């Protein structure tokens, strides 16, 4: 199944077509006022957009935060089974992840 993403930039340029293979991501840029999607079969799409962050973000494992302190706090909350994190009961044992290297 191949998906086609056609988007129209906010300027008067003609729409472009971008083919996206299943399981891949596509970045369509920041100048689009609209987008139309077409798929050859059942498809799931996640469209993420918005104003870019005004500061750099920090990513460690599955955490995304603005500061190291926020990352350390999120890791602590996850390990403590904080209610912010949905409980998942996988068939495999949980992998314990140590603290971020900069918090040692």
Kinemage of the C-alpha trace (Angstrom):
@kinemage 1
@onewidth
@group {chain A} dominant
@subgroup {mainchain}
@vectorlist {calphas} color= white
{ca unk a 1} P 0.000 0.000 0.000
{ca unk a 2} L 1.490 3.303 -1.049
{ca unk a 3} L 0.197 6.622 0.143
{ca unk a 4} L 0.344 9.845 -1.825
{ca unk a 5} L 0.488 13.145 -0.017
{ca unk a 6} L -0.313 16.168 -2.153
{ca unk a 7} L 0.031 19.531 -0.540
{ca unk a 8} L -0.512 23.096 -1.619
{ca unk a 9} L 1.961 25.683 -0.362
{ca unk a 10} L 0.475 28.960 0.784
{ca unk a 11} L 1.983 30.636 -2.266
{ca unk a 12} L 0.539 30.193 -5.756
{ca unk a 13} L 2.863 27.305 -6.626
{ca unk a 14} L 1.204 24.180 -8.046
{ca unk a 15} L 0.520 21.285 -5.690
{ca unk a 16} L 3.239 18.648 -5.465
{ca unk a 17} L 2.833 14.910 -5.026
{ca unk a 18} L 4.985 12.959 -2.633
{ca unk a 19} L 4.788 9.152 -2.441
{ca unk a 20} L 5.274 7.776 1.065
{ca unk a 21} L 6.060 4.102 1.523
{ca unk a 22} L 4.259 2.269 4.351
{ca unk a 23} L 6.056 2.569 7.674
{ca unk a 24} L 7.894 5.769 6.723
{ca unk a 25} L 7.542 9.400 7.727
{ca unk a 26} L 7.394 12.433 5.479
{ca unk a 27} L 8.179 16.040 6.290
{ca unk a 28} L 6.102 18.367 4.155
{ca unk a 29} L 7.643 21.640 5.266
{ca unk a 30} L 6.245 24.693 6.989
{ca unk a 31} L 4.711 26.775 4.188
{ca unk a 32} L 1.598 24.741 3.438
{ca unk a 33} L -1.879 26.129 3.925
{ca unk a 34} L -3.591 22.809 3.150
{ca unk a 35} L -2.896 19.171 2.355
{ca unk a 36} L -4.832 16.368 0.699
{ca unk a 37} L -4.055 12.688 1.105
{ca unk a 38} L -4.897 9.663 -1.036
{ca unk a 39} L -4.302 5.987 -0.266
{ca unk a 40} L -4.735 2.788 -2.250
{ca unk a 41} L -6.128 0.870 0.724
{ca unk a 42} L -6.853 1.061 4.458
{ca unk a 43} L -4.436 3.565 5.918
{ca unk a 44} L -3.658 5.258 9.214
{ca unk a 45} L -2.271 8.782 9.130
{ca unk a 46} L -0.872 10.956 11.887
{ca unk a 47} L -0.583 14.593 10.890
{ca unk a 48} L 1.484 16.715 13.251
{ca unk a 49} L 1.663 20.450 12.841
{ca unk a 50} L 1.978 23.669 14.682
{ca unk a 51} L 4.283 26.518 15.446
{ca unk a 52} L 7.882 25.317 15.924
{ca unk a 53} L 9.267 25.448 19.449
{ca unk a 54} L 11.105 28.662 20.197
{ca unk a 55} L 13.855 26.735 21.928
{ca unk a 56} L 15.785 23.549 21.369
{ca unk a 57} L 14.281 20.361 22.802
{ca unk a 58} L 16.095 17.514 24.500
{ca unk a 59} L 15.335 13.902 23.580
{ca unk a 60} L 16.515 10.927 25.622
{ca unk a 61} L 15.056 7.457 24.978
{ca unk a 62} L 11.294 8.048 24.665
{ca unk a 63} L 11.334 11.326 26.593
{ca unk a 64} L 11.132 14.748 24.973
{ca unk a 65} L 11.572 17.782 27.205
{ca unk a 66} L 12.962 21.296 27.298
{ca unk a 67} L 15.538 20.670 30.012
{ca unk a 68} L 17.513 17.847 31.558
{ca unk a 69} L 15.627 18.419 34.819
{ca unk a 70} L 12.294 17.816 33.042
{ca unk a 71} L 13.671 14.608 31.536
{ca unk a 72} L 14.901 13.374 34.926
{ca unk a 73} L 11.507 14.149 36.491
{ca unk a 74} L 9.610 12.369 33.684
{ca unk a 75} L 11.830 9.293 34.076
{ca unk a 76} L 11.250 9.309 37.847
{ca unk a 77} L 7.483 9.583 37.326
{ca unk a 78} L 7.475 6.721 34.818
{ca unk a 79} L 9.446 4.432 37.136
{ca unk a 80} L 7.066 5.333 39.997
{ca unk a 81} L 4.030 4.375 37.834
{ca unk a 82} L 2.699 7.936 37.912
{ca unk a 83} L -0.878 8.199 36.634
{ca unk a 84} L 0.301 10.422 33.740
{ca unk a 85} L 1.667 7.282 32.099
{ca unk a 86} L -0.894 4.763 30.909
{ca unk a 87} L -0.442 1.312 32.364
{ca unk a 88} L 0.449 -1.306 29.777
{ca unk a 89} L 0.562 -4.995 30.584
{ca unk a 90} L 2.806 -6.540 27.925
{ca unk a 91} L 3.455 -10.285 27.902
{ca unk a 92} L 7.196 -9.694 28.358
{ca unk a 93} L 8.845 -8.484 31.573
{ca unk a 94} L 9.392 -4.768 31.912
{ca unk a 95} L 12.836 -3.465 31.042
{ca unk a 96} L 14.229 -1.335 33.805
{ca unk a 97} L 15.945 1.723 32.427
{ca unk a 98} L 18.491 3.522 34.527
{ca unk a 99} L 18.638 7.283 34.896
{ca unk a 100} L 19.836 9.590 32.158
{ca unk a 101} L 23.638 9.632 31.970
{ca unk a 102} L 23.860 13.312 32.941
{ca unk a 103} L 21.889 12.756 36.178
{ca unk a 104} L 24.468 10.421 37.715
